[in-house]
């Protein structure tokens, strides 16, 4: 089973709530948030950490007893536990996927985007999928579907954005990865957001909205 937890982190704009939340985190997650310059980024980092702690607790782990580290590609992991997780955030939403197999998750707020991003990060085939429609809403929808799938895939594999050129996302007839590792892709949608989960196992995904304050 792959479990996905998500929460609204906008209350972290309140200083007291923010300070209390930071003090509840493991030291490594506190340092990660404190290293960020912008308050909005710190809020998201702290919110994602709170969702991570909830997800790990639900899986039977105490985050404070785990030794966290980061792979070369930037993927966080627990050195002393056989648990896989991935965290993501966008605007005021934080999410975490936890599983017993490699997993990656990404979420993005649907908004206007710069087409130059497509030239930089997407293949010709992916760009053709995005712009085959003249409807701006469909273009945005397709862009964020491909982006979240690509992002969740490189999180699953432990690689960064530099690996985007090593594979392609095909949306039809069903979302799949071409030129990469075999995985199961699940797309999620909340109001105004697109999200995707890539996992090394064909397990069912259970989602739950939680309150972390």
BASEFI-125052 format. One line per 2 residues: number of its first residue (from 1); their letters; for each residue x, y, z of N, C-alpha, C, CB. Coordinates in nm, 2 decimals. Glycine has a CB too. Example, Ala and Ser with C-alpha at 12.3 -4.5 7.8 and 13.67 -1.06 7.14 Angstrom:
REM BASEFI-125052
1 = as = 1.32/-0.57/0.78/1.23/-0.45/0.78/1.32/-0.33/0.78/1.13/-0.45/0.90  1.28/-0.22/0.71/1.37/-0.11/0.71/1.29/0.00/0.79/1.41/-0.06/0.57;
This chain:
REM BASEFI-125052
1 = xx = 0.08/-0.12/0.00/0.00/0.00/0.00/0.09/0.12/0.00/-0.09/0.00/0.12  0.05/0.22/-0.08/0.12/0.35/-0.09/0.02/0.45/-0.03/0.16/0.39/-0.23;
3 = xx = 0.06/0.52/0.07/-0.03/0.62/0.14/0.02/0.76/0.11/-0.03/0.59/0.29  -0.07/0.84/0.07/-0.04/0.98/0.04/-0.12/1.07/0.14/-0.08/1.02/-0.11;
5 = xx = -0.05/1.16/0.21/-0.11/1.25/0.30/-0.09/1.39/0.25/-0.05/1.23/0.44  -0.19/1.48/0.27/-0.17/1.62/0.23/-0.24/1.71/0.33/-0.23/1.64/0.09;
7 = xx = -0.19/1.83/0.33/-0.25/1.93/0.43/-0.23/2.07/0.38/-0.18/1.91/0.56  -0.32/2.16/0.43/-0.31/2.30/0.40/-0.21/2.36/0.50/-0.45/2.37/0.41;
9 = xx = -0.11/2.42/0.46/-0.01/2.48/0.55/-0.02/2.63/0.56/0.13/2.44/0.50  -0.12/2.69/0.51/-0.13/2.84/0.52/-0.13/2.89/0.67/-0.26/2.88/0.45;
11 = xx = -0.18/2.81/0.77/-0.17/2.86/0.91/-0.03/2.89/0.95/-0.24/2.77/1.00  0.07/2.84/0.89/0.21/2.87/0.93/0.25/3.01/0.90/0.30/2.78/0.85;
13 = xx = 0.16/3.09/0.84/0.19/3.23/0.83/0.18/3.30/0.97/0.09/3.30/0.73  0.11/3.24/1.06/0.11/3.29/1.20/0.24/3.26/1.27/-0.02/3.23/1.28;
15 = xx = 0.30/3.36/1.33/0.43/3.34/1.39/0.43/3.24/1.50/0.48/3.47/1.44  0.33/3.24/1.59/0.33/3.14/1.70/0.31/3.00/1.65/0.22/3.18/1.80;
17 = xx = 0.22/2.98/1.55/0.20/2.85/1.50/0.33/2.80/1.43/0.09/2.85/1.40  0.40/2.89/1.36/0.52/2.86/1.29/0.63/2.82/1.39/0.57/2.98/1.21;
19 = xx = 0.65/2.90/1.50/0.75/2.87/1.60/0.73/2.74/1.67/0.76/2.98/1.70  0.60/2.71/1.70/0.56/2.59/1.77/0.59/2.47/1.67/0.42/2.59/1.81;
21 = xx = 0.56/2.49/1.55/0.58/2.38/1.45/0.72/2.35/1.43/0.51/2.42/1.32  0.81/2.45/1.42/0.95/2.43/1.40/1.01/2.36/1.52/1.02/2.57/1.38;
23 = xx = 0.97/2.39/1.64/1.02/2.33/1.76/0.99/2.18/1.77/0.98/2.40/1.88  0.88/2.14/1.70/0.84/2.00/1.71/0.91/1.91/1.61/0.69/1.99/1.68;
25 = xx = 0.99/1.97/1.52/1.06/1.89/1.41/1.19/1.84/1.46/1.08/1.98/1.29  1.24/1.73/1.40/1.37/1.68/1.42/1.47/1.79/1.38/1.40/1.54/1.34;
27 = xx = 1.59/1.79/1.45/1.69/1.89/1.42/1.73/1.91/1.27/1.81/1.87/1.50  1.74/1.80/1.20/1.78/1.81/1.06/1.67/1.88/0.98/1.80/1.67/1.00;
29 = xx = 1.54/1.86/1.01/1.44/1.93/0.94/1.43/2.08/0.98/1.30/1.86/0.96  1.46/2.11/1.10/1.47/2.25/1.15/1.57/2.32/1.07/1.49/2.25/1.30;
31 = xx = 1.69/2.26/1.06/1.80/2.33/0.99/1.77/2.35/0.84/1.93/2.24/1.00  1.69/2.26/0.78/1.66/2.27/0.64/1.57/2.39/0.62/1.58/2.15/0.59;
33 = xx = 1.47/2.41/0.71/1.38/2.53/0.70/1.46/2.66/0.73/1.26/2.51/0.80  1.54/2.65/0.83/1.61/2.78/0.87/1.71/2.82/0.77/1.69/2.75/1.00;
35 = xx = 1.75/2.73/0.68/1.85/2.77/0.57/1.78/2.85/0.46/1.92/2.65/0.52  1.65/2.85/0.46/1.58/2.92/0.35/1.56/3.06/0.38/1.44/2.85/0.32;
37 = xx = 1.58/3.15/0.28/1.58/3.29/0.30/1.44/3.35/0.31/1.65/3.36/0.19  1.35/3.30/0.23/1.21/3.36/0.22/1.12/3.29/0.32/1.15/3.34/0.08;
39 = xx = 1.04/3.36/0.39/0.94/3.31/0.49/0.85/3.21/0.43/0.87/3.42/0.56  0.80/3.24/0.31/0.70/3.15/0.24/0.77/3.02/0.22/0.66/3.22/0.11;
41 = xx = 0.89/3.02/0.18/0.96/2.89/0.15/0.98/2.81/0.28/1.10/2.92/0.09  1.01/2.89/0.39/1.03/2.82/0.52/0.89/2.76/0.57/1.08/2.92/0.63;
43 = xx = 0.78/2.83/0.54/0.65/2.78/0.58/0.63/2.65/0.51/0.54/2.88/0.54  0.66/2.64/0.38/0.63/2.52/0.30/0.72/2.41/0.35/0.65/2.55/0.15;
45 = xx = 0.85/2.44/0.38/0.94/2.34/0.42/0.89/2.28/0.56/1.08/2.40/0.44  0.85/2.37/0.65/0.80/2.32/0.78/0.67/2.24/0.76/0.78/2.44/0.87;
47 = xx = 0.58/2.29/0.68/0.46/2.22/0.65/0.48/2.08/0.60/0.37/2.30/0.56  0.57/2.07/0.50/0.60/1.94/0.44/0.67/1.85/0.54/0.70/1.96/0.32;
49 = xx = 0.75/1.90/0.63/0.81/1.82/0.74/0.70/1.77/0.83/0.91/1.90/0.82  0.60/1.85/0.87/0.50/1.81/0.95/0.41/1.69/0.89/0.40/1.92/0.99;
51 = xx = 0.39/1.71/0.76/0.31/1.60/0.69/0.40/1.47/0.69/0.28/1.64/0.55  0.53/1.49/0.66/0.62/1.37/0.67/0.62/1.30/0.80/0.77/1.42/0.63;
53 = xx = 0.62/1.38/0.91/0.62/1.32/1.04/0.49/1.24/1.06/0.64/1.43/1.15  0.38/1.30/1.02/0.25/1.23/1.03/0.26/1.10/0.95/0.13/1.32/0.98;
55 = xx = 0.31/1.11/0.83/0.31/0.99/0.74/0.40/0.88/0.80/0.36/1.02/0.60  0.51/0.92/0.85/0.60/0.82/0.91/0.54/0.75/1.04/0.74/0.88/0.95;
57 = xx = 0.47/0.84/1.12/0.41/0.78/1.24/0.30/0.68/1.20/0.35/0.90/1.32  0.22/0.72/1.09/0.12/0.63/1.05/0.18/0.49/1.00/0.04/0.69/0.94;
59 = xx = 0.30/0.50/0.95/0.37/0.38/0.90/0.44/0.30/1.01/0.47/0.41/0.79  0.44/0.36/1.14/0.50/0.29/1.25/0.63/0.34/1.29/0.51/0.15/1.22;
61 = xx = 0.67/0.46/1.24/0.81/0.52/1.27/0.80/0.65/1.34/0.88/0.53/1.14  0.89/0.67/1.44/0.90/0.80/1.50/1.01/0.88/1.43/0.93/0.79/1.66;
63 = xx = 0.97/0.99/1.37/1.07/1.07/1.29/1.19/1.12/1.38/1.00/1.19/1.23  1.17/1.14/1.50/1.28/1.18/1.59/1.38/1.08/1.61/1.22/1.23/1.72;
65 = xx = 1.35/0.95/1.59/1.44/0.84/1.61/1.51/0.80/1.48/1.37/0.72/1.67  1.47/0.86/1.37/1.53/0.83/1.24/1.65/0.92/1.21/1.43/0.84/1.13;
67 = xx = 1.75/0.86/1.14/1.86/0.94/1.09/1.85/0.97/0.95/2.00/0.85/1.12  1.82/1.09/0.92/1.79/1.13/0.78/1.92/1.17/0.71/1.69/1.25/0.78;
69 = xx = 1.92/1.15/0.58/2.03/1.19/0.49/1.98/1.22/0.35/2.15/1.08/0.49  2.06/1.26/0.26/2.02/1.30/0.13/2.11/1.23/0.03/2.03/1.45/0.11;
71 = xx = 2.05/1.16/-0.07/2.12/1.10/-0.18/2.18/1.21/-0.27/2.03/1.01/-0.26  2.28/1.17/-0.35/2.34/1.26/-0.44/2.25/1.34/-0.53/2.44/1.19/-0.53;
73 = xx = 2.14/1.28/-0.56/2.04/1.35/-0.65/1.94/1.44/-0.57/1.96/1.25/-0.72  1.96/1.45/-0.44/1.88/1.54/-0.36/1.76/1.47/-0.29/1.83/1.65/-0.44;
75 = xx = 1.75/1.34/-0.30/1.63/1.27/-0.25/1.66/1.24/-0.10/1.61/1.14/-0.32  1.58/1.28/-0.01/1.60/1.25/0.14/1.56/1.11/0.16/1.51/1.35/0.22;
77 = xx = 1.62/1.05/0.26/1.59/0.91/0.30/1.63/0.89/0.45/1.66/0.81/0.21  1.58/0.78/0.51/1.61/0.74/0.64/1.72/0.63/0.64/1.49/0.70/0.72;
79 = xx = 1.83/0.66/0.70/1.94/0.56/0.70/1.92/0.44/0.78/2.07/0.63/0.74  1.83/0.46/0.89/1.82/0.35/0.98/1.68/0.29/0.98/1.85/0.40/1.12;
81 = xx = 1.61/0.30/0.87/1.47/0.24/0.86/1.44/0.20/0.72/1.37/0.34/0.91  1.37/0.09/0.70/1.34/0.04/0.57/1.20/0.09/0.53/1.33/-0.12/0.57;
83 = xx = 1.20/0.22/0.51/1.08/0.29/0.47/1.12/0.39/0.36/1.01/0.36/0.59  1.03/0.40/0.26/1.05/0.50/0.15/0.95/0.61/0.16/1.04/0.42/0.01;
85 = xx = 0.99/0.73/0.13/0.90/0.84/0.13/0.95/0.95/0.03/0.89/0.90/0.28  0.85/1.04/0.00/0.88/1.15/-0.09/0.79/1.26/-0.04/0.86/1.11/-0.24;
87 = xx = 0.84/1.39/-0.04/0.76/1.50/0.00/0.76/1.61/-0.11/0.81/1.56/0.13  0.66/1.69/-0.11/0.64/1.79/-0.21/0.55/1.90/-0.16/0.59/1.74/-0.35;
89 = xx = 0.56/2.02/-0.22/0.47/2.13/-0.18/0.46/2.23/-0.29/0.52/2.19/-0.05  0.35/2.30/-0.28/0.33/2.41/-0.38/0.22/2.51/-0.32/0.28/2.35/-0.52;
91 = xx = 0.26/2.63/-0.33/0.17/2.74/-0.28/0.14/2.72/-0.13/0.04/2.75/-0.36  0.02/2.66/-0.10/-0.01/2.64/0.04/-0.05/2.49/0.07/-0.14/2.72/0.09;
93 = xx = -0.01/2.40/-0.02/-0.03/2.26/-0.01/0.10/2.18/0.01/-0.11/2.21/-0.13  0.10/2.09/0.11/0.22/2.00/0.13/0.17/1.86/0.12/0.29/2.03/0.27;
95 = xx = 0.25/1.77/0.06/0.21/1.63/0.05/0.33/1.54/0.08/0.16/1.61/-0.10  0.29/1.42/0.12/0.40/1.32/0.14/0.34/1.18/0.10/0.44/1.32/0.29;
97 = xx = 0.42/1.11/0.03/0.39/0.97/0.00/0.49/0.88/0.08/0.40/0.94/-0.16  0.43/0.77/0.14/0.51/0.68/0.21/0.48/0.54/0.17/0.49/0.69/0.37;
99 = xx = 0.58/0.45/0.15/0.56/0.32/0.09/0.67/0.23/0.14/0.55/0.33/-0.06  0.66/0.10/0.10/0.77/0.00/0.12/0.85/-0.02/0.00/0.71/-0.13/0.18;
101 = xx = 0.83/0.07/-0.10/0.91/0.06/-0.23/0.95/0.20/-0.27/0.82/-0.01/-0.34  1.05/0.22/-0.36/1.08/0.35/-0.40/0.96/0.42/-0.46/1.19/0.34/-0.51;
103 = xx = 0.94/0.55/-0.41/0.83/0.63/-0.45/0.87/0.77/-0.47/0.71/0.61/-0.34  0.80/0.84/-0.55/0.82/0.99/-0.57/0.69/1.06/-0.59/0.91/1.01/-0.69;
105 = xx = 0.67/1.18/-0.54/0.55/1.25/-0.55/0.58/1.40/-0.59/0.47/1.24/-0.42  0.50/1.46/-0.67/0.51/1.60/-0.70/0.37/1.66/-0.71/0.59/1.62/-0.83;
107 = xx = 0.36/1.79/-0.66/0.24/1.86/-0.68/0.27/2.00/-0.73/0.16/1.87/-0.54  0.18/2.06/-0.81/0.20/2.19/-0.87/0.07/2.26/-0.87/0.27/2.18/-1.01;
109 = xx = 0.07/2.39/-0.83/-0.05/2.47/-0.85/-0.06/2.51/-0.99/-0.04/2.60/-0.76  -0.18/2.49/-1.05/-0.21/2.51/-1.19/-0.21/2.66/-1.21/-0.34/2.45/-1.24;
111 = xx = -0.13/2.71/-1.29/-0.11/2.86/-1.32/-0.05/2.88/-1.45/-0.03/2.93/-1.21  -0.06/3.00/-1.51/0.01/3.03/-1.63/0.16/3.00/-1.62/-0.01/3.18/-1.67;
113 = xx = 0.21/2.95/-1.73/0.35/2.91/-1.73/0.43/2.97/-1.85/0.37/2.76/-1.73  0.56/2.98/-1.84/0.64/3.03/-1.95/0.67/2.92/-2.05/0.77/3.09/-1.89;
115 = xx = 0.63/2.93/-2.17/0.65/2.83/-2.27/0.80/2.79/-2.29/0.60/2.87/-2.41  0.89/2.89/-2.25/1.03/2.86/-2.27/1.08/2.74/-2.17/1.12/2.98/-2.23;
117 = xx = 1.00/2.72/-2.07/1.03/2.61/-1.98/1.02/2.48/-2.06/0.93/2.60/-1.86  0.92/2.47/-2.15/0.91/2.35/-2.23/1.03/2.32/-2.31/0.78/2.36/-2.32;
119 = xx = 1.09/2.43/-2.37/1.20/2.41/-2.46/1.32/2.37/-2.38/1.24/2.54/-2.53  1.33/2.41/-2.25/1.44/2.38/-2.17/1.44/2.24/-2.11/1.45/2.48/-2.06;
121 = xx = 1.32/2.20/-2.07/1.31/2.07/-1.99/1.24/1.96/-2.06/1.24/2.10/-1.87  1.16/1.99/-2.17/1.08/1.88/-2.23/1.13/1.84/-2.37/0.94/1.93/-2.24;
123 = xx = 1.11/1.72/-2.41/1.14/1.67/-2.54/1.05/1.72/-2.64/1.15/1.51/-2.54  1.08/1.70/-2.77/1.00/1.75/-2.88/0.86/1.68/-2.87/1.06/1.72/-3.02;
125 = xx = 0.86/1.55/-2.84/0.74/1.47/-2.83/0.65/1.53/-2.71/0.76/1.32/-2.80  0.71/1.56/-2.60/0.63/1.62/-2.49/0.58/1.75/-2.52/0.72/1.63/-2.36;
127 = xx = 0.66/1.84/-2.59/0.61/1.97/-2.63/0.49/1.96/-2.73/0.72/2.05/-2.70  0.50/1.86/-2.82/0.39/1.84/-2.91/0.26/1.80/-2.84/0.43/1.73/-3.02;
129 = xx = 0.27/1.72/-2.74/0.15/1.68/-2.66/0.09/1.80/-2.59/0.19/1.57/-2.55  0.17/1.89/-2.54/0.13/2.01/-2.47/0.05/2.11/-2.57/0.24/2.08/-2.40;
131 = xx = 0.11/2.13/-2.68/0.06/2.23/-2.77/-0.03/2.18/-2.89/0.17/2.31/-2.83  -0.07/2.05/-2.88/-0.15/2.00/-2.99/-0.29/2.06/-2.98/-0.16/1.85/-2.98;
133 = xx = -0.33/2.12/-2.87/-0.46/2.19/-2.85/-0.43/2.34/-2.86/-0.53/2.14/-2.72  -0.54/2.41/-2.90/-0.53/2.55/-2.90/-0.60/2.61/-2.78/-0.59/2.61/-3.03;
135 = xx = -0.66/2.53/-2.70/-0.73/2.57/-2.58/-0.63/2.59/-2.47/-0.84/2.46/-2.54  -0.63/2.71/-2.41/-0.53/2.74/-2.31/-0.54/2.66/-2.19/-0.54/2.89/-2.28;
137 = xx = -0.67/2.63/-2.15/-0.69/2.55/-2.03/-0.63/2.41/-2.05/-0.83/2.54/-1.99  -0.66/2.35/-2.17/-0.60/2.22/-2.20/-0.45/2.22/-2.20/-0.66/2.16/-2.33;
139 = xx = -0.40/2.33/-2.26/-0.25/2.34/-2.26/-0.19/2.34/-2.12/-0.21/2.47/-2.34  -0.25/2.42/-2.03/-0.20/2.42/-1.90/-0.22/2.29/-1.83/-0.28/2.53/-1.82;
141 = xx = -0.33/2.23/-1.85/-0.36/2.10/-1.79/-0.25/1.99/-1.83/-0.50/2.05/-1.82  -0.22/1.99/-1.96/-0.13/1.89/-2.01/0.01/1.92/-1.97/-0.13/1.89/-2.17;
143 = xx = 0.05/2.05/-1.96/0.18/2.09/-1.92/0.20/2.04/-1.77/0.20/2.24/-1.92  0.11/2.07/-1.69/0.13/2.03/-1.55/0.11/1.88/-1.52/0.03/2.10/-1.46;
145 = xx = 0.04/1.81/-1.61/0.04/1.66/-1.60/0.18/1.61/-1.63/-0.07/1.60/-1.70  0.24/1.65/-1.74/0.37/1.60/-1.78/0.47/1.64/-1.67/0.41/1.66/-1.92;
147 = xx = 0.47/1.77/-1.63/0.57/1.82/-1.53/0.56/1.74/-1.40/0.54/1.97/-1.50  0.44/1.72/-1.35/0.43/1.64/-1.22/0.48/1.50/-1.24/0.29/1.65/-1.16;
149 = xx = 0.45/1.44/-1.35/0.49/1.30/-1.37/0.64/1.29/-1.38/0.42/1.24/-1.50  0.70/1.39/-1.46/0.85/1.39/-1.47/0.91/1.41/-1.33/0.89/1.49/-1.57;
151 = xx = 0.86/1.51/-1.26/0.92/1.54/-1.13/0.90/1.42/-1.03/0.85/1.67/-1.07  0.79/1.36/-1.03/0.77/1.25/-0.94/0.86/1.13/-0.98/0.62/1.20/-0.93;
153 = xx = 0.88/1.11/-1.11/0.97/1.00/-1.16/1.11/1.02/-1.11/0.96/0.99/-1.31  1.17/1.14/-1.13/1.30/1.16/-1.09/1.32/1.16/-0.94/1.36/1.30/-1.14;
155 = xx = 1.21/1.19/-0.86/1.22/1.17/-0.72/1.22/1.03/-0.68/1.10/1.25/-0.65  1.14/0.95/-0.75/1.14/0.80/-0.73/1.28/0.74/-0.75/1.03/0.73/-0.82;
157 = xx = 1.34/0.78/-0.86/1.47/0.73/-0.89/1.59/0.79/-0.82/1.50/0.74/-1.04  1.56/0.91/-0.75/1.66/0.97/-0.67/1.75/1.06/-0.75/1.75/0.87/-0.61;
159 = xx = 1.70/1.10/-0.87/1.78/1.19/-0.96/1.71/1.33/-0.96/1.79/1.14/-1.10  1.79/1.43/-1.01/1.73/1.57/-1.01/1.68/1.60/-1.15/1.84/1.66/-0.97;
161 = xx = 1.65/1.74/-1.16/1.60/1.79/-1.29/1.69/1.76/-1.41/1.57/1.93/-1.28  1.81/1.74/-1.38/1.91/1.71/-1.49/1.88/1.58/-1.57/2.05/1.71/-1.44;
163 = xx = 1.80/1.50/-1.50/1.76/1.37/-1.56/1.64/1.38/-1.65/1.74/1.26/-1.46  1.58/1.50/-1.66/1.45/1.51/-1.74/1.48/1.47/-1.88/1.41/1.66/-1.73;
165 = xx = 1.59/1.50/-1.94/1.62/1.47/-2.08/1.64/1.32/-2.11/1.74/1.55/-2.13  1.65/1.24/-2.00/1.69/1.10/-2.02/1.56/1.01/-2.05/1.76/1.05/-1.90;
167 = xx = 1.44/1.07/-2.04/1.32/0.99/-2.06/1.21/1.08/-2.11/1.28/0.91/-1.93  1.10/1.02/-2.15/0.99/1.10/-2.20/0.86/1.05/-2.13/0.97/1.08/-2.35;
169 = xx = 0.77/1.14/-2.11/0.63/1.11/-2.06/0.54/1.10/-2.18/0.59/1.21/-1.95  0.46/0.99/-2.19/0.36/0.98/-2.28/0.23/0.97/-2.21/0.38/0.86/-2.38;
171 = xx = 0.13/1.06/-2.25/0.00/1.06/-2.17/-0.10/0.97/-2.23/-0.05/1.20/-2.17  -0.09/0.93/-2.36/-0.19/0.85/-2.43/-0.13/0.72/-2.48/-0.26/0.93/-2.54;
173 = xx = -0.20/0.61/-2.47/-0.34/0.60/-2.42/-0.35/0.60/-2.27/-0.40/0.47/-2.47  -0.24/0.58/-2.20/-0.23/0.59/-2.05/-0.09/0.64/-2.02/-0.26/0.45/-1.98;
175 = xx = -0.08/0.72/-1.91/0.05/0.78/-1.88/0.15/0.67/-1.86/0.04/0.86/-1.75  0.27/0.69/-1.92/0.38/0.60/-1.91/0.51/0.67/-1.93/0.36/0.48/-2.01;
177 = xx = 0.62/0.60/-1.89/0.75/0.65/-1.91/0.82/0.58/-2.02/0.84/0.64/-1.78  0.88/0.65/-2.12/0.95/0.59/-2.23/1.10/0.62/-2.21/0.90/0.65/-2.37;
179 = xx = 1.18/0.52/-2.22/1.32/0.53/-2.21/1.37/0.54/-2.06/1.36/0.66/-2.28  1.29/0.50/-1.97/1.33/0.50/-1.83/1.29/0.37/-1.76/1.26/0.62/-1.76;
181 = xx = 1.30/0.37/-1.63/1.27/0.25/-1.55/1.12/0.23/-1.54/1.33/0.27/-1.41  1.08/0.10/-1.53/0.94/0.07/-1.52/0.89/0.12/-1.39/0.92/-0.08/-1.54;
183 = xx = 0.77/0.17/-1.39/0.70/0.22/-1.27/0.55/0.23/-1.29/0.76/0.35/-1.22  0.48/0.25/-1.18/0.34/0.27/-1.19/0.31/0.42/-1.16/0.26/0.19/-1.08;
185 = xx = 0.24/0.48/-1.25/0.21/0.62/-1.24/0.06/0.64/-1.20/0.23/0.69/-1.38  0.04/0.72/-1.10/-0.09/0.76/-1.05/-0.11/0.91/-1.05/-0.12/0.70/-0.91;
187 = xx = -0.21/0.96/-1.12/-0.23/1.11/-1.12/-0.34/1.14/-1.01/-0.27/1.16/-1.26  -0.31/1.25/-0.94/-0.40/1.29/-0.84/-0.44/1.44/-0.87/-0.34/1.28/-0.69;
189 = xx = -0.56/1.48/-0.83/-0.60/1.61/-0.86/-0.68/1.67/-0.74/-0.69/1.62/-0.99  -0.64/1.78/-0.69/-0.71/1.86/-0.59/-0.76/1.99/-0.66/-0.63/1.88/-0.46;
191 = xx = -0.84/2.06/-0.60/-0.89/2.18/-0.66/-0.78/2.28/-0.69/-1.00/2.25/-0.58  -0.75/2.31/-0.81/-0.64/2.40/-0.85/-0.50/2.35/-0.85/-0.65/2.51/-0.75;
193 = xx = -0.49/2.22/-0.82/-0.36/2.15/-0.82/-0.35/2.03/-0.90/-0.31/2.12/-0.67  -0.24/2.00/-0.96/-0.21/1.87/-1.02/-0.10/1.80/-0.94/-0.17/1.88/-1.17;
195 = xx = -0.11/1.67/-0.92/-0.01/1.59/-0.85/0.00/1.46/-0.92/-0.05/1.57/-0.70  0.12/1.40/-0.90/0.15/1.26/-0.96/0.23/1.18/-0.86/0.21/1.28/-1.10;
197 = xx = 0.21/1.05/-0.86/0.30/0.96/-0.78/0.35/0.86/-0.88/0.21/0.90/-0.67  0.48/0.83/-0.87/0.55/0.72/-0.94/0.60/0.63/-0.84/0.66/0.78/-1.03;
199 = xx = 0.58/0.50/-0.86/0.62/0.40/-0.76/0.67/0.27/-0.83/0.51/0.36/-0.66  0.76/0.20/-0.76/0.83/0.08/-0.82/0.74/-0.04/-0.80/0.96/0.06/-0.75;
201 = xx = 0.62/-0.03/-0.74/0.53/-0.14/-0.73/0.39/-0.10/-0.77/0.53/-0.19/-0.58  0.32/-0.20/-0.82/0.18/-0.17/-0.86/0.08/-0.18/-0.74/0.14/-0.27/-0.98;
203 = xx = 0.10/-0.10/-0.64/0.02/-0.10/-0.52/-0.09/0.00/-0.53/0.11/-0.08/-0.40  -0.19/-0.03/-0.46/-0.30/0.07/-0.45/-0.26/0.19/-0.37/-0.43/0.01/-0.38;
205 = xx = -0.31/0.31/-0.41/-0.28/0.43/-0.34/-0.40/0.48/-0.26/-0.23/0.54/-0.44  -0.37/0.51/-0.14/-0.47/0.56/-0.05/-0.44/0.71/-0.01/-0.49/0.47/0.08;
207 = xx = -0.53/0.80/-0.03/-0.50/0.94/0.00/-0.58/0.99/0.12/-0.53/1.03/-0.12  -0.52/1.08/0.20/-0.59/1.13/0.32/-0.55/1.27/0.34/-0.56/1.04/0.44;
209 = xx = -0.65/1.36/0.35/-0.63/1.50/0.39/-0.62/1.50/0.55/-0.74/1.59/0.34  -0.51/1.57/0.60/-0.49/1.57/0.74/-0.48/1.71/0.79/-0.37/1.49/0.78;
211 = xx = -0.50/1.73/0.92/-0.48/1.85/0.99/-0.35/1.84/1.07/-0.60/1.89/1.08  -0.26/1.93/1.06/-0.13/1.92/1.12/-0.11/2.03/1.23/-0.02/1.93/1.02;
213 = x = -0.22/2.11/1.26/-0.21/2.22/1.36/-0.32/2.20/1.46/-0.22/2.36/1.29;
